[in-house]
């Protein structure tokens, strides 16, 4: 294992990247895994800490056959935001920007000569993407961090961005062009929801890696352009759920993904996936129209029918407002802080049919 430190202005210690296996230029394969892009989402950091040990053992046995990059703490800026006595890692406090939005658009990397040879097209596109990134001159720690992470990941075959929701079951976000190929990844985290969207809004990290491939394929219909980067956001559970036993299981499952995909010698294999993939614009967000205390009437994992009572928002000085399910489906996420205000998302229901209310940016900040 090699440890590489990338300096960031004003951030002591910089960004640490752990590299395993032969370089992609030699092996022809590259995987990139990161955690903690939202610095206050903790389970993935522990999972990659454990996976580092598993990969170190595999490397000692000569089992690693492709280049693997791990970034267990992808947001050293957010990890410093503790002035209030509580780590605040979703947004940069200086700019108010979400750390997982605003990544560079590589869908137009410059002039390309493309044809019927898919492998040659992939190599040409990756070279053009790399040249475009090299030409950029990001300013400030946040832009430099975004640029560095995308530079590390843009030419990978597999990109896993580990997150967690406030209070949630494991689930993942992925582009339709990458499904059902990614079923092994969903099964690895025992996903209870798989949410499909080509464009979710705000240009998050995983779509900055995978989206250019289907955009280029649409722009060059006569060329052979495969979805050469399988990138997905994995929500590993609840933000604060740092459970060593569960993290051990998840790290071992991700190792099996790497085995099954040829980055590590081994049997691979996962238990069957127990949920169906559904459109992201079919996911109902349970939003409060008022301010007050939140009393939930259902638990994570409950299967709801349209119209079911999800929560009541109680004004301690006034009345009560009932919040009902907009669609039928599984309640896979809700908020742990039982207080609402207008527009606050208190729950997420994975429905099957697109909703007229779900337009524009499908992800909330």
C-alpha positions as CSV (number, residue, x, y, z in Angstrom):
1,X,0.0,0.0,0.0
2,X,1.2,3.5,-0.8
3,X,-0.2,6.5,1.0
4,X,-0.2,9.7,-1.0
5,X,-0.9,13.1,0.6
6,X,-2.5,15.9,-1.5
7,X,-2.1,19.3,0.1
8,X,-5.1,21.6,0.5
9,X,-4.7,25.3,1.3
10,X,-5.4,26.1,4.9
11,X,-6.1,22.4,5.8
12,X,-3.5,20.7,8.0
13,X,-2.7,17.1,6.9
14,X,-4.3,17.5,3.4
15,X,-6.1,14.7,1.7
16,X,-4.9,11.2,2.2
17,X,-5.2,8.6,-0.6
18,X,-4.3,4.9,-0.1
19,X,-3.3,3.0,-3.3
20,X,-3.2,-0.7,-3.7
21,X,-2.2,-3.0,-6.6
22,X,-0.5,-2.4,-9.9
23,X,-1.2,1.0,-11.7
24,X,-4.1,1.0,-14.1
25,X,-1.7,1.7,-16.9
26,X,-0.3,-1.8,-16.2
27,X,-3.4,-3.7,-15.0
28,X,-6.0,-2.1,-17.2
29,X,-8.4,-1.8,-14.2
30,X,-9.0,0.9,-11.7
31,X,-11.4,1.2,-8.7
32,X,-12.0,4.2,-6.6
33,X,-13.8,4.2,-3.2
34,X,-14.3,7.2,-1.0
35,X,-16.1,8.0,2.2
36,X,-17.0,11.1,4.3
37,X,-17.5,13.5,1.4
38,X,-20.2,14.8,3.8
39,X,-17.8,14.8,6.8
40,X,-20.6,14.3,9.3
41,X,-21.7,10.9,7.7
42,X,-19.6,8.4,9.6
43,X,-20.3,4.7,8.8
44,X,-18.5,4.7,5.4
45,X,-15.3,6.0,7.0
46,X,-15.2,3.0,9.4
47,X,-16.1,0.6,6.5
48,X,-13.1,1.9,4.4
49,X,-10.9,1.8,7.5
50,X,-11.6,-1.9,7.8
51,X,-11.4,-2.5,4.0
52,X,-7.9,-1.0,4.2
53,X,-6.9,-3.8,6.5
54,X,-8.5,-6.4,4.2
55,X,-6.8,-5.1,1.2
56,X,-3.5,-4.9,2.9
57,X,-3.8,-8.6,3.8
58,X,-4.8,-9.4,0.2
59,X,-1.9,-7.4,-1.2
60,X,0.5,-9.3,1.0
61,X,-0.8,-12.5,-0.5
62,X,-0.4,-11.1,-4.1
63,X,-4.2,-11.2,-4.7
64,X,-4.7,-7.6,-5.9
65,X,-4.8,-7.5,-9.7
66,X,-6.1,-4.0,-10.4
67,X,-5.4,-0.5,-9.1
68,X,-7.6,0.3,-6.1
69,X,-7.7,3.8,-4.5
70,X,-9.3,4.3,-1.1
71,X,-10.0,7.8,0.4
72,X,-11.5,7.0,3.8
73,X,-11.9,10.7,4.7
74,X,-12.6,12.6,1.5
75,X,-13.4,15.9,3.1
76,X,-10.7,17.2,5.4
77,X,-12.3,20.7,5.1
78,X,-15.5,19.5,6.7
79,X,-13.7,17.6,9.4
80,X,-12.4,21.0,10.7
81,X,-15.8,22.6,11.1
82,X,-16.3,22.1,14.8
83,X,-16.6,25.7,16.0
84,X,-20.1,25.2,17.4
85,X,-19.1,22.1,19.4
86,X,-20.8,19.8,16.8
87,X,-19.2,18.6,13.6
88,X,-20.9,20.3,10.6
89,X,-19.8,18.5,7.5
90,X,-22.5,18.7,4.9
91,X,-21.9,22.3,3.8
92,X,-18.8,24.4,3.8
93,X,-19.5,27.1,6.4
94,X,-17.6,29.8,4.4
95,X,-19.6,29.5,1.2
96,X,-22.7,27.5,2.3
97,X,-22.1,25.1,-0.6
98,X,-22.8,21.4,-0.3
99,X,-19.6,19.4,-0.5
100,X,-21.4,16.9,-2.8
101,X,-22.6,19.3,-5.4
102,X,-21.0,21.4,-8.1
103,X,-18.4,19.0,-9.6
104,X,-17.0,19.8,-13.1
105,X,-18.9,18.7,-16.1
106,X,-16.7,16.4,-18.2
107,X,-19.4,15.5,-20.8
108,X,-17.7,17.8,-23.4
109,X,-14.0,17.1,-22.9
110,X,-13.0,18.6,-26.2
111,X,-12.4,17.4,-29.8
112,X,-12.7,13.6,-30.1
113,X,-12.1,11.1,-32.9
114,X,-14.4,8.2,-32.2
115,X,-15.4,5.1,-34.1
116,X,-16.5,1.5,-33.8
117,X,-13.7,0.4,-31.4
118,X,-15.2,0.8,-27.9
119,X,-11.8,0.3,-26.1
120,X,-10.1,2.9,-28.2
121,X,-13.0,5.3,-27.7
122,X,-12.8,4.9,-23.9
123,X,-9.1,5.5,-23.9
124,X,-9.5,8.7,-26.1
125,X,-12.3,10.0,-23.9
126,X,-10.4,9.4,-20.7
127,X,-7.4,11.2,-22.1
128,X,-9.5,14.1,-23.1
129,X,-11.1,14.3,-19.7
130,X,-7.7,14.2,-18.0
131,X,-6.5,17.0,-20.3
132,X,-9.6,19.1,-19.4
133,X,-9.0,18.6,-15.7
134,X,-5.3,19.4,-16.1
135,X,-6.2,22.7,-17.7
136,X,-8.4,23.8,-14.9
137,X,-7.1,26.3,-12.3
138,X,-9.4,25.8,-9.2
139,X,-9.2,28.5,-6.6
140,X,-9.8,28.0,-2.9
141,X,-9.8,24.9,-0.7
142,X,-13.3,23.7,-1.7
143,X,-12.7,24.0,-5.4
144,X,-9.3,22.4,-5.2
145,X,-10.8,19.5,-3.2
146,X,-13.5,18.9,-5.7
147,X,-11.0,19.1,-8.5
148,X,-8.6,16.7,-6.8
149,X,-11.3,14.1,-6.0
150,X,-12.6,14.2,-9.6
151,X,-9.1,13.9,-11.0
152,X,-8.5,10.8,-8.9
153,X,-11.7,9.2,-9.9
154,X,-12.6,10.3,-13.5
155,X,-10.7,7.5,-15.2
156,X,-11.8,4.7,-12.9
157,X,-13.9,1.7,-14.0
158,X,-15.7,1.6,-10.7
159,X,-16.5,4.5,-8.3
160,X,-18.2,3.9,-5.0
161,X,-19.0,7.0,-3.0
162,X,-20.0,6.0,0.5
163,X,-22.5,8.2,2.3
164,X,-25.2,7.9,5.0
165,X,-28.6,9.5,5.5
166,X,-29.8,11.0,8.7
167,X,-31.8,8.0,9.8
168,X,-32.0,5.4,7.1
169,X,-31.8,1.9,5.8
170,X,-29.0,1.2,3.3
171,X,-29.9,2.4,-0.2
172,X,-28.1,3.7,-3.3
173,X,-28.4,6.2,-6.1
174,X,-27.3,5.2,-9.6
175,X,-27.9,6.0,-13.3
176,X,-30.4,3.8,-15.3
177,X,-27.6,2.9,-17.8
178,X,-25.7,1.2,-15.0
179,X,-28.6,-1.0,-13.8
180,X,-29.0,-4.0,-13.4
181,X,-25.2,-4.4,-13.8
182,X,-24.8,-2.9,-10.3
183,X,-27.0,-5.4,-8.5
184,X,-23.9,-6.9,-6.8
185,X,-23.1,-3.6,-5.3
186,X,-26.7,-3.0,-4.0
187,X,-26.7,-6.5,-2.6
188,X,-23.4,-5.9,-0.9
189,X,-24.9,-3.2,1.3
190,X,-28.2,-5.0,1.7
191,X,-29.9,-2.1,0.0
192,X,-33.6,-1.6,0.8
193,X,-34.1,0.9,-2.0
194,X,-32.3,1.5,-5.4
195,X,-33.1,4.9,-6.9
196,X,-32.5,5.5,-10.6
197,X,-31.9,8.9,-12.3
198,X,-29.8,10.1,-15.1
199,X,-29.7,13.6,-13.7
200,X,-30.6,14.1,-10.0
201,X,-29.7,17.7,-9.8
202,X,-26.7,19.8,-8.6
203,X,-24.0,17.7,-10.3
204,X,-23.0,15.4,-7.4
205,X,-19.8,13.5,-7.4
206,X,-21.0,10.1,-8.7
207,X,-22.8,11.7,-11.6
208,X,-19.8,13.8,-12.5
209,X,-17.9,10.5,-12.9
210,X,-20.6,8.4,-14.7
211,X,-22.9,10.9,-16.4
212,X,-20.5,12.0,-19.1
213,X,-20.5,8.5,-20.6
214,X,-24.2,8.4,-21.4
215,X,-24.2,12.1,-22.4
216,X,-21.3,11.4,-24.9
217,X,-23.1,8.3,-26.2
218,X,-26.2,10.3,-26.9
219,X,-24.1,13.0,-28.6
220,X,-22.2,10.5,-30.8
221,X,-24.8,7.8,-31.7
222,X,-22.7,6.3,-34.4
223,X,-19.7,5.7,-32.1
224,X,-19.3,2.7,-29.7
225,X,-19.3,4.4,-26.3
226,X,-20.0,2.1,-23.3
227,X,-20.9,3.4,-19.8
228,X,-17.2,3.0,-18.9
229,X,-17.5,4.3,-15.4
230,X,-19.9,2.6,-13.0
231,X,-20.3,5.2,-10.3
232,X,-22.8,5.1,-7.5
233,X,-23.7,6.8,-4.2
234,X,-24.0,4.2,-1.5
235,X,-26.0,5.2,1.6
236,X,-24.6,2.9,4.2
237,X,-27.3,3.5,6.8
238,X,-27.8,6.2,9.5
239,X,-25.3,9.1,9.8
240,X,-24.3,8.3,13.4
241,X,-24.4,4.5,13.2
242,X,-20.8,3.6,13.8
243,X,-21.1,-0.1,14.5
244,X,-17.9,-2.1,14.3
245,X,-19.7,-5.4,13.6
246,X,-21.9,-4.0,10.9
247,X,-18.9,-2.2,9.4
248,X,-16.9,-5.4,9.3
249,X,-19.7,-7.1,7.4
250,X,-20.0,-4.2,4.9
251,X,-16.3,-4.0,4.3
252,X,-16.2,-7.8,3.7
253,X,-19.1,-7.4,1.2
254,X,-17.3,-4.6,-0.6
255,X,-14.2,-6.8,-0.8
256,X,-16.4,-9.4,-2.5
257,X,-17.6,-6.8,-5.0
258,X,-13.9,-6.1,-5.8
259,X,-13.3,-9.8,-6.2
260,X,-16.3,-10.4,-8.4
261,X,-15.3,-7.5,-10.6
262,X,-11.7,-8.7,-11.0
263,X,-9.8,-6.2,-8.9
264,X,-8.9,-8.8,-6.3
265,X,-8.5,-12.5,-6.7
266,X,-11.2,-14.3,-4.9
267,X,-14.7,-15.9,-5.2
268,X,-16.8,-12.8,-4.9
269,X,-20.5,-13.4,-4.6
270,X,-23.3,-11.8,-2.6
271,X,-26.7,-12.7,-1.2
272,X,-29.6,-11.9,-3.5
273,X,-30.8,-8.4,-3.7
274,X,-34.2,-8.1,-1.8
275,X,-35.6,-4.9,-3.3
276,X,-36.5,-3.6,-6.8
277,X,-35.0,-0.5,-8.5
278,X,-37.4,2.4,-8.7
279,X,-37.2,5.9,-10.4
280,X,-35.8,8.7,-8.2
281,X,-38.7,10.9,-9.4
282,X,-41.1,8.3,-7.9
283,X,-39.5,8.8,-4.4
284,X,-41.9,10.8,-2.3
285,X,-40.4,13.3,0.1
286,X,-42.5,13.8,3.2
287,X,-42.2,17.5,3.7
288,X,-43.6,19.6,6.5
289,X,-45.7,22.7,5.6
290,X,-45.5,24.0,9.2
291,X,-43.2,24.4,12.3
292,X,-43.5,22.1,15.3
293,X,-42.5,18.9,17.0
294,X,-42.6,15.7,14.9
295,X,-44.3,12.5,16.1
296,X,-43.7,9.6,13.7
297,X,-46.4,7.0,13.3
298,X,-44.4,4.5,11.3
299,X,-40.9,3.0,11.5
300,X,-38.0,2.7,9.1
301,X,-38.7,-0.2,6.7
302,X,-42.5,0.0,7.0
303,X,-44.4,-0.6,3.7
304,X,-46.9,2.2,3.3
305,X,-49.9,2.8,1.2
306,X,-50.8,6.1,-0.4
307,X,-52.6,8.2,2.2
308,X,-51.2,6.4,5.2
309,X,-50.3,8.7,8.2
310,X,-46.5,9.1,8.4
311,X,-46.1,11.8,11.0
312,X,-47.9,14.5,13.0
313,X,-46.3,17.9,13.4
314,X,-47.4,19.4,16.7
315,X,-47.3,23.1,17.5
316,X,-46.8,23.3,21.2
317,X,-48.7,26.5,21.2
318,X,-51.4,25.5,18.7
319,X,-52.7,22.8,16.5
320,X,-51.5,19.6,14.8
321,X,-50.8,18.8,11.1
322,X,-50.9,15.3,9.8
323,X,-48.4,14.3,7.0
324,X,-49.6,11.4,4.8
325,X,-47.8,9.3,2.3
326,X,-48.0,10.7,-1.2
327,X,-47.3,7.3,-2.7
328,X,-47.2,3.6,-1.8
329,X,-43.8,2.2,-1.0
330,X,-41.1,1.6,1.6
331,X,-40.2,4.3,4.1
332,X,-36.4,3.9,3.9
333,X,-35.3,7.2,5.5
334,X,-36.5,9.7,8.0
335,X,-35.1,12.5,10.2
336,X,-33.7,11.9,13.7
337,X,-34.3,15.4,15.0
338,X,-38.0,15.6,15.8
339,X,-38.6,19.2,14.9
340,X,-39.9,20.6,11.6
341,X,-40.3,23.8,9.7
342,X,-41.8,24.6,6.3
343,X,-40.2,22.6,3.6
344,X,-38.2,20.3,5.8
345,X,-37.9,16.7,4.5
346,X,-39.0,14.3,7.3
347,X,-39.1,11.1,5.4
348,X,-38.5,9.4,2.1
349,X,-40.7,6.7,0.5
350,X,-39.4,4.6,-2.4
351,X,-42.4,4.5,-4.7
352,X,-42.8,2.8,-8.1
353,X,-44.6,5.4,-10.2
354,X,-43.1,8.9,-11.0
355,X,-44.8,11.7,-9.2
356,X,-45.9,15.0,-10.8
357,X,-44.5,16.9,-7.8
358,X,-41.0,15.5,-8.4
359,X,-39.5,17.8,-11.0
360,X,-36.3,19.9,-11.2
361,X,-33.5,19.0,-8.7
362,X,-34.5,15.6,-7.3
363,X,-32.0,15.7,-4.5
364,X,-32.4,18.1,-1.6
365,X,-29.3,19.9,-0.4
